[in-house]
Amino acid sequence: MQELRSMAVLIDTNVIIDFLITREPYFESSSNVIEKCAAGELK
């Protein structure tokens, strides 16, 4: 069984803005990044 490790990433402020104001066409991608951070998959 493969061990899952968390990954440290640097998130550009535009990704956060895209998520907060649901800016299309970037909202879906930014939402995925934010969700992974909230789930602890990214640091």
PyMOL Python script that loads the backbone (N, CA, C, O; Angstrom):
from pymol import cmd

cmd.read_pdbstr("""\
ATOM      1  N   MET A   1       0.849  -1.182   0.000  1.00  0.00           N
ATOM      2  CA  MET A   1       0.000   0.000   0.000  1.00  0.00           C
ATOM      3  C   MET A   1       0.893   1.244   0.000  1.00  0.00           C
ATOM      4  O   MET A   1       1.846   1.328   0.775  1.00  0.00           O
ATOM      5  N   GLN A   2       0.589   2.182  -0.849  1.00  0.00           N
ATOM      6  CA  GLN A   2       1.387   3.401  -0.964  1.00  0.00           C
ATOM      7  C   GLN A   2       0.990   4.399   0.122  1.00  0.00           C
ATOM      8  O   GLN A   2      -0.193   4.643   0.358  1.00  0.00           O
ATOM      9  N   GLU A   3       2.000   4.968   0.777  1.00  0.00           N
ATOM     10  CA  GLU A   3       1.762   5.961   1.817  1.00  0.00           C
ATOM     11  C   GLU A   3       1.486   7.317   1.185  1.00  0.00           C
ATOM     12  O   GLU A   3       2.197   7.741   0.274  1.00  0.00           O
ATOM     13  N   LEU A   4       0.465   7.988   1.664  1.00  0.00           N
ATOM     14  CA  LEU A   4       0.152   9.329   1.179  1.00  0.00           C
ATOM     15  C   LEU A   4       0.861  10.350   2.054  1.00  0.00           C
ATOM     16  O   LEU A   4       0.807  10.272   3.282  1.00  0.00           O
ATOM     17  N   ARG A   5       1.524  11.304   1.419  1.00  0.00           N
ATOM     18  CA  ARG A   5       2.216  12.355   2.153  1.00  0.00           C
ATOM     19  C   ARG A   5       1.612  13.688   1.763  1.00  0.00           C
ATOM     20  O   ARG A   5       1.141  13.866   0.640  1.00  0.00           O
ATOM     21  N   SER A   6       1.628  14.619   2.697  1.00  0.00           N
ATOM     22  CA  SER A   6       1.139  15.953   2.369  1.00  0.00           C
ATOM     23  C   SER A   6       2.235  16.704   1.630  1.00  0.00           C
ATOM     24  O   SER A   6       3.418  16.394   1.766  1.00  0.00           O
ATOM     25  N   MET A   7       1.830  17.692   0.848  1.00  0.00           N
ATOM     26  CA  MET A   7       2.755  18.458   0.044  1.00  0.00           C
ATOM     27  C   MET A   7       2.659  19.930   0.426  1.00  0.00           C
ATOM     28  O   MET A   7       1.562  20.472   0.558  1.00  0.00           O
ATOM     29  N   ALA A   8       3.792  20.565   0.602  1.00  0.00           N
ATOM     30  CA  ALA A   8       3.819  21.996   0.903  1.00  0.00           C
ATOM     31  C   ALA A   8       3.770  22.769  -0.411  1.00  0.00           C
ATOM     32  O   ALA A   8       4.528  22.483  -1.338  1.00  0.00           O
ATOM     33  N   VAL A   9       2.876  23.748  -0.484  1.00  0.00           N
ATOM     34  CA  VAL A   9       2.734  24.554  -1.697  1.00  0.00           C
ATOM     35  C   VAL A   9       2.647  26.028  -1.321  1.00  0.00           C
ATOM     36  O   VAL A   9       2.267  26.385  -0.206  1.00  0.00           O
ATOM     37  N   LEU A  10       3.003  26.858  -2.266  1.00  0.00           N
ATOM     38  CA  LEU A  10       2.856  28.294  -2.131  1.00  0.00           C
ATOM     39  C   LEU A  10       1.681  28.700  -3.010  1.00  0.00           C
ATOM     40  O   LEU A  10       1.679  28.432  -4.212  1.00  0.00           O
ATOM     41  N   ILE A  11       0.687  29.345  -2.415  1.00  0.00           N
ATOM     42  CA  ILE A  11      -0.519  29.708  -3.162  1.00  0.00           C
ATOM     43  C   ILE A  11      -0.481  31.194  -3.488  1.00  0.00           C
ATOM     44  O   ILE A  11      -0.372  32.039  -2.599  1.00  0.00           O
ATOM     45  N   ASP A  12      -0.571  31.490  -4.763  1.00  0.00           N
ATOM     46  CA  ASP A  12      -0.602  32.875  -5.232  1.00  0.00           C
ATOM     47  C   ASP A  12      -1.883  33.550  -4.730  1.00  0.00           C
ATOM     48  O   ASP A  12      -2.925  32.903  -4.623  1.00  0.00           O
ATOM     49  N   THR A  13      -1.805  34.831  -4.428  1.00  0.00           N
ATOM     50  CA  THR A  13      -2.982  35.548  -3.931  1.00  0.00           C
ATOM     51  C   THR A  13      -4.124  35.545  -4.936  1.00  0.00           C
ATOM     52  O   THR A  13      -5.287  35.628  -4.543  1.00  0.00           O
ATOM     53  N   ASN A  14      -3.818  35.452  -6.221  1.00  0.00           N
ATOM     54  CA  ASN A  14      -4.884  35.401  -7.229  1.00  0.00           C
ATOM     55  C   ASN A  14      -5.749  34.149  -7.078  1.00  0.00           C
ATOM     56  O   ASN A  14      -6.949  34.187  -7.348  1.00  0.00           O
ATOM     57  N   VAL A  15      -5.144  33.047  -6.649  1.00  0.00           N
ATOM     58  CA  VAL A  15      -5.916  31.824  -6.419  1.00  0.00           C
ATOM     59  C   VAL A  15      -6.917  32.052  -5.291  1.00  0.00           C
ATOM     60  O   VAL A  15      -8.070  31.631  -5.385  1.00  0.00           O
ATOM     61  N   ILE A  16      -6.482  32.712  -4.238  1.00  0.00           N
ATOM     62  CA  ILE A  16      -7.371  33.002  -3.108  1.00  0.00           C
ATOM     63  C   ILE A  16      -8.481  33.959  -3.535  1.00  0.00           C
ATOM     64  O   ILE A  16      -9.642  33.767  -3.173  1.00  0.00           O
ATOM     65  N   ILE A  17      -8.132  34.976  -4.293  1.00  0.00           N
ATOM     66  CA  ILE A  17      -9.145  35.923  -4.790  1.00  0.00           C
ATOM     67  C   ILE A  17     -10.142  35.215  -5.700  1.00  0.00           C
ATOM     68  O   ILE A  17     -11.348  35.436  -5.588  1.00  0.00           O
ATOM     69  N   ASP A  18      -9.647  34.363  -6.603  1.00  0.00           N
ATOM     70  CA  ASP A  18     -10.541  33.597  -7.492  1.00  0.00           C
ATOM     71  C   ASP A  18     -11.553  32.807  -6.676  1.00  0.00           C
ATOM     72  O   ASP A  18     -12.731  32.744  -7.028  1.00  0.00           O
ATOM     73  N   PHE A  19     -11.095  32.211  -5.597  1.00  0.00           N
ATOM     74  CA  PHE A  19     -11.978  31.425  -4.737  1.00  0.00           C
ATOM     75  C   PHE A  19     -12.982  32.313  -4.005  1.00  0.00           C
ATOM     76  O   PHE A  19     -14.174  32.009  -3.969  1.00  0.00           O
ATOM     77  N   LEU A  20     -12.505  33.396  -3.429  1.00  0.00           N
ATOM     78  CA  LEU A  20     -13.369  34.255  -2.614  1.00  0.00           C
ATOM     79  C   LEU A  20     -14.458  34.959  -3.416  1.00  0.00           C
ATOM     80  O   LEU A  20     -15.575  35.134  -2.928  1.00  0.00           O
ATOM     81  N   ILE A  21     -14.140  35.363  -4.642  1.00  0.00           N
ATOM     82  CA  ILE A  21     -15.148  36.091  -5.428  1.00  0.00           C
ATOM     83  C   ILE A  21     -15.758  35.225  -6.535  1.00  0.00           C
ATOM     84  O   ILE A  21     -16.439  35.726  -7.429  1.00  0.00           O
ATOM     85  N   THR A  22     -15.500  33.917  -6.454  1.00  0.00           N
ATOM     86  CA  THR A  22     -15.995  32.944  -7.441  1.00  0.00           C
ATOM     87  C   THR A  22     -15.788  33.424  -8.878  1.00  0.00           C
ATOM     88  O   THR A  22     -16.701  33.407  -9.703  1.00  0.00           O
ATOM     89  N   ARG A  23     -14.556  33.849  -9.141  1.00  0.00           N
ATOM     90  CA  ARG A  23     -14.205  34.367 -10.472  1.00  0.00           C
ATOM     91  C   ARG A  23     -14.049  33.212 -11.460  1.00  0.00           C
ATOM     92  O   ARG A  23     -13.251  32.297 -11.256  1.00  0.00           O
ATOM     93  N   GLU A  24     -14.823  33.278 -12.517  1.00  0.00           N
ATOM     94  CA  GLU A  24     -14.744  32.275 -13.591  1.00  0.00           C
ATOM     95  C   GLU A  24     -13.737  32.738 -14.627  1.00  0.00           C
ATOM     96  O   GLU A  24     -13.593  33.944 -14.829  1.00  0.00           O
ATOM     97  N   PRO A  25     -13.048  31.851 -15.278  1.00  0.00           N
ATOM     98  CA  PRO A  25     -13.187  30.383 -15.256  1.00  0.00           C
ATOM     99  C   PRO A  25     -12.280  29.707 -14.231  1.00  0.00           C
ATOM    100  O   PRO A  25     -12.028  28.507 -14.341  1.00  0.00           O
ATOM    101  N   TYR A  26     -11.790  30.436 -13.250  1.00  0.00           N
ATOM    102  CA  TYR A  26     -10.780  29.919 -12.330  1.00  0.00           C
ATOM    103  C   TYR A  26     -11.333  29.373 -11.015  1.00  0.00           C
ATOM    104  O   TYR A  26     -10.600  28.748 -10.248  1.00  0.00           O
ATOM    105  N   PHE A  27     -12.607  29.600 -10.752  1.00  0.00           N
ATOM    106  CA  PHE A  27     -13.163  29.223  -9.447  1.00  0.00           C
ATOM    107  C   PHE A  27     -13.032  27.731  -9.163  1.00  0.00           C
ATOM    108  O   PHE A  27     -12.634  27.351  -8.062  1.00  0.00           O
ATOM    109  N   GLU A  28     -13.354  26.889 -10.119  1.00  0.00           N
ATOM    110  CA  GLU A  28     -13.326  25.445  -9.869  1.00  0.00           C
ATOM    111  C   GLU A  28     -11.919  24.972  -9.481  1.00  0.00           C
ATOM    112  O   GLU A  28     -11.762  24.202  -8.533  1.00  0.00           O
ATOM    113  N   SER A  29     -10.920  25.424 -10.196  1.00  0.00           N
ATOM    114  CA  SER A  29      -9.538  25.033  -9.890  1.00  0.00           C
ATOM    115  C   SER A  29      -9.096  25.579  -8.536  1.00  0.00           C
ATOM    116  O   SER A  29      -8.480  24.866  -7.743  1.00  0.00           O
ATOM    117  N   SER A  30      -9.411  26.843  -8.277  1.00  0.00           N
ATOM    118  CA  SER A  30      -9.013  27.428  -6.999  1.00  0.00           C
ATOM    119  C   SER A  30      -9.739  26.752  -5.838  1.00  0.00           C
ATOM    120  O   SER A  30      -9.169  26.574  -4.762  1.00  0.00           O
ATOM    121  N   SER A  31     -10.976  26.383  -6.056  1.00  0.00           N
ATOM    122  CA  SER A  31     -11.739  25.685  -5.028  1.00  0.00           C
ATOM    123  C   SER A  31     -11.107  24.332  -4.697  1.00  0.00           C
ATOM    124  O   SER A  31     -11.054  23.934  -3.533  1.00  0.00           O
ATOM    125  N   ASN A  32     -10.633  23.634  -5.718  1.00  0.00           N
ATOM    126  CA  ASN A  32      -9.960  22.349  -5.490  1.00  0.00           C
ATOM    127  C   ASN A  32      -8.714  22.524  -4.628  1.00  0.00           C
ATOM    128  O   ASN A  32      -8.463  21.720  -3.730  1.00  0.00           O
ATOM    129  N   VAL A  33      -7.938  23.564  -4.894  1.00  0.00           N
ATOM    130  CA  VAL A  33      -6.727  23.824  -4.120  1.00  0.00           C
ATOM    131  C   VAL A  33      -7.090  24.141  -2.673  1.00  0.00           C
ATOM    132  O   VAL A  33      -6.483  23.599  -1.749  1.00  0.00           O
ATOM    133  N   ILE A  34      -8.073  25.015  -2.469  1.00  0.00           N
ATOM    134  CA  ILE A  34      -8.493  25.389  -1.111  1.00  0.00           C
ATOM    135  C   ILE A  34      -9.020  24.172  -0.352  1.00  0.00           C
ATOM    136  O   ILE A  34      -8.713  24.003   0.828  1.00  0.00           O
ATOM    137  N   GLU A  35      -9.802  23.330  -1.009  1.00  0.00           N
ATOM    138  CA  GLU A  35     -10.337  22.128  -0.367  1.00  0.00           C
ATOM    139  C   GLU A  35      -9.226  21.172   0.044  1.00  0.00           C
ATOM    140  O   GLU A  35      -9.289  20.575   1.119  1.00  0.00           O
ATOM    141  N   LYS A  36      -8.211  21.022  -0.797  1.00  0.00           N
ATOM    142  CA  LYS A  36      -7.088  20.149  -0.447  1.00  0.00           C
ATOM    143  C   LYS A  36      -6.315  20.701   0.749  1.00  0.00           C
ATOM    144  O   LYS A  36      -5.847  19.940   1.596  1.00  0.00           O
ATOM    145  N   CYS A  37      -6.183  22.009   0.814  1.00  0.00           N
ATOM    146  CA  CYS A  37      -5.530  22.626   1.976  1.00  0.00           C
ATOM    147  C   CYS A  37      -6.345  22.377   3.243  1.00  0.00           C
ATOM    148  O   CYS A  37      -5.787  22.039   4.287  1.00  0.00           O
ATOM    149  N   ALA A  38      -7.654  22.541   3.153  1.00  0.00           N
ATOM    150  CA  ALA A  38      -8.529  22.349   4.310  1.00  0.00           C
ATOM    151  C   ALA A  38      -8.517  20.888   4.775  1.00  0.00           C
ATOM    152  O   ALA A  38      -8.657  20.610   5.966  1.00  0.00           O
ATOM    153  N   ALA A  39      -8.349  19.962   3.833  1.00  0.00           N
ATOM    154  CA  ALA A  39      -8.340  18.542   4.166  1.00  0.00           C
ATOM    155  C   ALA A  39      -6.977  18.077   4.680  1.00  0.00           C
ATOM    156  O   ALA A  39      -6.825  16.929   5.098  1.00  0.00           O
ATOM    157  N   GLY A  40      -5.990  18.973   4.646  1.00  0.00           N
ATOM    158  CA  GLY A  40      -4.662  18.611   5.127  1.00  0.00           C
ATOM    159  C   GLY A  40      -3.796  17.914   4.104  1.00  0.00           C
ATOM    160  O   GLY A  40      -2.717  17.422   4.434  1.00  0.00           O
ATOM    161  N   GLU A  41      -4.258  17.866   2.855  1.00  0.00           N
ATOM    162  CA  GLU A  41      -3.465  17.228   1.808  1.00  0.00           C
ATOM    163  C   GLU A  41      -2.321  18.125   1.345  1.00  0.00           C
ATOM    164  O   GLU A  41      -1.315  17.646   0.822  1.00  0.00           O
ATOM    165  N   LEU A  42      -2.485  19.421   1.541  1.00  0.00           N
ATOM    166  CA  LEU A  42      -1.453  20.405   1.213  1.00  0.00           C
ATOM    167  C   LEU A  42      -1.179  21.226   2.454  1.00  0.00           C
ATOM    168  O   LEU A  42      -2.066  21.435   3.282  1.00  0.00           O
ATOM    169  N   LYS A  43       0.045  21.686   2.578  1.00  0.00           N
ATOM    170  CA  LYS A  43       0.392  22.538   3.715  1.00  0.00           C
ATOM    171  C   LYS A  43       0.579  23.957   3.228  1.00  0.00           C
ATOM    172  O   LYS A  43       0.877  24.849   4.022  1.00  0.00           O
TER     173      LYS A  43
END
""", "prot")
cmd.dss("prot")
cmd.show_as("cartoon", "prot")
cmd.util.cbc("prot")
cmd.orient("prot")
